[in-house]
Amino acid sequence: MIEISAAAGVAVAALGLVLTPGPNMMYLVSRTIAQGRGAGLISLAGVAAGFAVYLTAAATGITAVFALVPELYTALKIAGAGYLLWLAWQTLRPGGTSVFAPAALPRDRAGRLFTMGLVTNLLNPKIAVMYLALIPQFVAPAAGPVWLQSLCLGGVQIAVALAVNALIVCSAATVSRFLAGRRLWLRVQRLLMGTVLGGMAALLLTDRTRPVPA
């Protein structure tokens, strides 16, 4: 069984990731603002399916590959940190825009909304970093089967991500209207998110732990 400290660590990391702008948040917010809360929730269902794919991969021992070939693990962390730094720059740079800025988009049917949510999550480097680089750091071989710990820790991440994303979808239109015309609030939101992204990139670059095989 997983340790309380490990579950808490994953929950904090998951919260930091889900609260920073990335492909998932941008897609969910843009769909909700453009097409309504129902479209946002259907898109979120697709995102949830993407989480299930990553969780299955983690539980079936994909981290064993990185344990056997540590160079791949190091390359993934460097690439993940670089992506997070790029997101931080895009958020903090002069002229950067808030994720809650409204944008005109064509209306999509439910099937396409679900599929796009799934694909967006599967191609989201932040989630790949979470499952392949961050979660393995909280696995303790002495605490039980690695695959079971991966399932439990992944479940914690999914619960946090879906809860926060559901709140974002339900409040996206209200937040967008509130921030419209309030440049100071938009700057504060961008500063906070950009700082968190940069901090997570630094954490990845300075970490020296290795994944353990299932």
DRENMIGU-274048 format. One record per residue (C-alpha): x, z, y; residue in one letter. Coordinates in nm, 3 decimals. Each point is the difference from the previous one (the first is absolute). Example, Ala and Ser with C-alpha at 12.3 -4.5 7.8 and 13.67 -1.06 7.14 Angstrom:
2
{rec {1.230,0.780,-0.450},"a"} {rec {0.137,-0.066,0.344},"s"} 
//
This chain:
214
{rec {0.000,0.000,0.000},"m"} {rec {0.117,-0.069,0.353},"i"} {rec {0.128,0.276,0.224},"e"} {rec {-0.197,0.105,0.308},"i"} {rec {0.296,-0.080,0.223},"s"} {rec {0.021,-0.351,-0.146},"a"} {rec {-0.371,-0.063,0.057},"a"} {rec {0.030,0.131,0.356},"a"} {rec {0.304,-0.218,0.065},"g"} {rec {-0.178,-0.312,-0.120},"v"} {rec {-0.309,0.091,0.202},"a"} {rec {0.206,0.036,0.319},"v"} {rec {0.184,-0.328,-0.065},"a"} {rec {-0.328,-0.176,-0.077},"a"} {rec {-0.157,0.138,0.318},"l"} {rec {0.294,-0.117,0.207},"g"} {rec {-0.021,-0.349,-0.150},"l"} {rec {-0.376,-0.041,0.032},"v"} {rec {0.002,0.116,0.363},"l"} {rec {0.263,-0.253,0.106},"t"} {rec {-0.089,-0.362,0.075},"p"} {rec {0.056,-0.238,-0.287},"g"} {rec {-0.171,-0.286,-0.183},"p"} {rec {-0.274,0.219,-0.152},"n"} {rec {-0.097,0.173,0.323},"m"} {rec {0.016,-0.319,0.202},"m"} {rec {-0.219,-0.188,-0.248},"y"} {rec {-0.256,0.279,-0.037},"l"} {rec {-0.028,0.064,0.372},"v"} {rec {-0.016,-0.367,0.093},"s"} {rec {-0.272,-0.067,-0.258},"r"} {rec {-0.201,0.303,0.103},"t"} {rec {0.015,-0.083,0.370},"i"} {rec {-0.075,-0.370,-0.057},"a"} {rec {-0.263,0.024,-0.274},"q"} {rec {-0.129,0.357,-0.020},"g"} {rec {0.046,0.319,-0.199},"r"} {rec {-0.141,-0.149,-0.322},"g"} {rec {0.266,-0.273,0.000},"a"} {rec {0.266,0.261,0.059},"g"} {rec {-0.116,0.208,-0.298},"l"} {rec {-0.009,-0.305,-0.230},"i"} {rec {0.353,-0.082,0.112},"s"} {rec {0.098,0.360,-0.072},"l"} {rec {-0.130,-0.040,-0.357},"a"} {rec {0.245,-0.287,-0.042},"g"} {rec {0.278,0.218,0.139},"v"} {rec {-0.094,0.269,-0.256},"a"} {rec {0.033,-0.256,-0.280},"a"} {rec {0.348,-0.081,0.127},"g"} {rec {0.092,0.369,-0.019},"f"} {rec {-0.119,0.002,-0.362},"a"} {rec {0.234,-0.288,-0.082},"v"} {rec {0.298,0.183,0.151},"y"} {rec {-0.095,0.323,-0.177},"l"} {rec {-0.019,-0.178,-0.335},"t"} {rec {0.340,-0.158,0.056},"a"} {rec {0.153,0.336,0.089},"a"} {rec {-0.154,0.176,-0.300},"a"} {rec {0.117,-0.268,-0.245},"t"} {rec {0.362,0.059,0.091},"g"} {rec {0.095,-0.254,0.264},"i"} {rec {0.226,0.265,0.155},"t"} {rec {0.206,-0.010,-0.321},"a"} {rec {0.132,-0.338,0.112},"v"} {rec {0.133,0.155,0.318},"f"} {rec {0.147,0.293,-0.195},"a"} {rec {0.193,-0.247,-0.217},"l"} {rec {0.099,-0.224,0.292},"v"} {rec {0.055,0.235,0.298},"p"} {rec {0.115,-0.290,0.217},"e"} {rec {-0.354,-0.138,-0.006},"l"} {rec {-0.135,0.339,0.102},"y"} {rec {0.247,0.020,0.290},"t"} {rec {-0.087,-0.354,0.109},"a"} {rec {-0.371,0.087,-0.006},"l"} {rec {0.053,0.308,0.215},"k"} {rec {0.209,-0.194,0.251},"i"} {rec {-0.261,-0.278,0.014},"a"} {rec {-0.279,0.255,0.035},"g"} {rec {0.182,0.185,0.276},"a"} {rec {0.067,-0.329,0.178},"g"} {rec {-0.368,-0.090,-0.017},"y"} {rec {-0.104,0.339,0.136},"l"} {rec {0.252,-0.035,0.283},"l"} {rec {-0.141,-0.345,0.077},"w"} {rec {-0.352,0.145,0.014},"l"} {rec {0.128,0.278,0.227},"a"} {rec {0.155,-0.257,0.233},"w"} {rec {-0.315,-0.212,0.003},"q"} {rec {-0.196,0.312,0.095},"t"} {rec {0.240,0.136,0.264},"l"} {rec {0.134,-0.318,0.158},"r"} {rec {-0.113,-0.097,0.350},"p"} {rec {-0.316,-0.203,-0.032},"g"} {rec {-0.087,0.140,-0.343},"g"} {rec {-0.370,0.032,-0.072},"t"} {rec {-0.208,0.275,-0.156},"s"} {rec {-0.150,-0.050,-0.345},"v"} {rec {-0.337,0.086,0.154},"f"} {rec {0.010,-0.286,0.251},"a"} {rec {-0.306,-0.221,-0.071},"p"} {rec {0.055,-0.352,-0.132},"a"} {rec {-0.242,-0.283,-0.072},"a"} {rec {-0.013,-0.092,-0.372},"l"} {rec {-0.230,-0.224,-0.207},"p"} {rec {-0.255,0.172,-0.226},"r"} {rec {0.086,0.015,-0.372},"d"} {rec {-0.217,0.058,-0.306},"r"} {rec {0.022,0.315,-0.212},"a"} {rec {0.208,-0.162,-0.275},"g"} {rec {0.260,-0.125,0.243},"r"} {rec {0.009,0.335,0.182},"l"} {rec {0.070,0.180,-0.329},"f"} {rec {0.262,-0.254,-0.109},"t"} {rec {0.179,0.008,0.334},"m"} {rec {0.006,0.379,-0.008},"g"} {rec {0.153,-0.014,-0.349},"l"} {rec {0.258,-0.264,0.088},"v"} {rec {0.090,0.168,0.329},"t"} {rec {0.073,0.324,-0.184},"n"} {rec {0.193,-0.164,-0.283},"l"} {rec {0.224,-0.176,0.253},"l"} {rec {0.035,0.312,0.217},"n"} {rec {0.368,0.107,-0.001},"p"} {rec {-0.098,0.351,0.112},"k"} {rec {-0.193,0.058,-0.323},"i"} {rec {0.278,-0.148,-0.211},"a"} {rec {0.243,0.240,0.166},"v"} {rec {-0.237,0.290,-0.067},"m"} {rec {-0.031,-0.068,-0.374},"y"} {rec {0.348,-0.129,-0.075},"l"} {rec {0.214,0.211,0.232},"a"} {rec {-0.186,0.305,0.135},"l"} {rec {-0.217,0.125,-0.286},"i"} {rec {0.286,-0.009,-0.258},"p"} {rec {0.187,0.251,0.218},"q"} {rec {-0.271,0.260,-0.073},"f"} {rec {0.007,-0.047,-0.378},"v"} {rec {0.169,0.287,-0.187},"a"} {rec {0.099,-0.092,-0.360},"p"} {rec {-0.020,0.365,-0.104},"a"} {rec {-0.361,0.029,0.118},"a"} {rec {-0.145,-0.228,-0.269},"g"} {rec {-0.045,-0.369,-0.086},"p"} {rec {0.115,-0.219,0.288},"v"} {rec {-0.289,-0.244,-0.047},"w"} {rec {-0.254,0.281,0.031},"l"} {rec {0.168,0.136,0.312},"q"} {rec {0.001,-0.351,0.146},"s"} {rec {-0.373,-0.030,-0.066},"l"} {rec {-0.074,0.336,0.161},"c"} {rec {0.222,-0.059,0.303},"l"} {rec {-0.139,-0.350,0.041},"g"} {rec {-0.349,0.149,-0.016},"g"} {rec {0.092,0.232,0.287},"v"} {rec {0.123,-0.295,0.204},"q"} {rec {-0.313,-0.203,-0.071},"i"} {rec {-0.231,0.288,0.089},"a"} {rec {0.174,0.054,0.334},"v"} {rec {0.020,-0.372,0.080},"a"} {rec {-0.363,-0.076,-0.083},"l"} {rec {-0.133,0.305,0.186},"a"} {rec {0.194,-0.082,0.316},"v"} {rec {-0.072,-0.374,-0.021},"n"} {rec {-0.372,0.071,-0.043},"a"} {rec {0.009,0.213,0.315},"l"} {rec {0.187,-0.277,0.181},"i"} {rec {-0.258,-0.259,-0.107},"v"} {rec {-0.292,0.221,0.102},"c"} {rec {0.150,0.077,0.340},"s"} {rec {0.186,-0.325,0.080},"a"} {rec {-0.265,-0.146,0.228},"a"} {rec {-0.043,0.329,0.189},"t"} {rec {0.377,0.046,0.041},"v"} {rec {0.038,-0.360,0.114},"s"} {rec {-0.264,0.046,0.269},"r"} {rec {0.154,0.329,0.110},"f"} {rec {0.350,-0.144,0.032},"l"} {rec {-0.112,-0.316,0.178},"a"} {rec {0.132,0.019,0.353},"g"} {rec {0.182,0.331,-0.060},"r"} {rec {0.359,-0.116,0.006},"r"} {rec {0.150,0.351,-0.010},"l"} {rec {-0.184,0.080,-0.325},"w"} {rec {0.111,-0.329,-0.150},"l"} {rec {0.363,0.074,0.091},"r"} {rec {-0.020,0.350,-0.149},"v"} {rec {-0.148,-0.137,-0.323},"q"} {rec {0.273,-0.262,-0.025},"r"} {rec {0.274,0.257,0.075},"l"} {rec {-0.120,0.241,-0.267},"l"} {rec {-0.037,-0.267,-0.268},"m"} {rec {0.330,-0.164,0.084},"g"} {rec {0.183,0.334,-0.014},"t"} {rec {-0.146,0.085,-0.341},"v"} {rec {0.099,-0.342,-0.136},"l"} {rec {0.355,0.042,0.125},"g"} {rec {0.022,0.348,-0.151},"g"} {rec {-0.114,-0.125,-0.340},"m"} {rec {0.257,-0.279,0.012},"a"} {rec {0.274,0.255,0.073},"a"} {rec {-0.122,0.213,-0.294},"l"} {rec {0.028,-0.294,-0.238},"l"} {rec {0.347,-0.097,0.123},"l"} {rec {0.143,0.352,-0.028},"t"} {rec {-0.158,0.094,-0.336},"d"} {rec {0.242,0.018,-0.293},"r"} {rec {-0.236,0.066,-0.291},"t"} {rec {-0.042,-0.236,-0.293},"r"} {rec {-0.315,-0.100,-0.194},"p"} {rec {-0.036,0.139,-0.352},"v"} {rec {-0.118,-0.207,-0.299},"p"} {rec {-0.337,0.074,-0.157},"a"} 
//
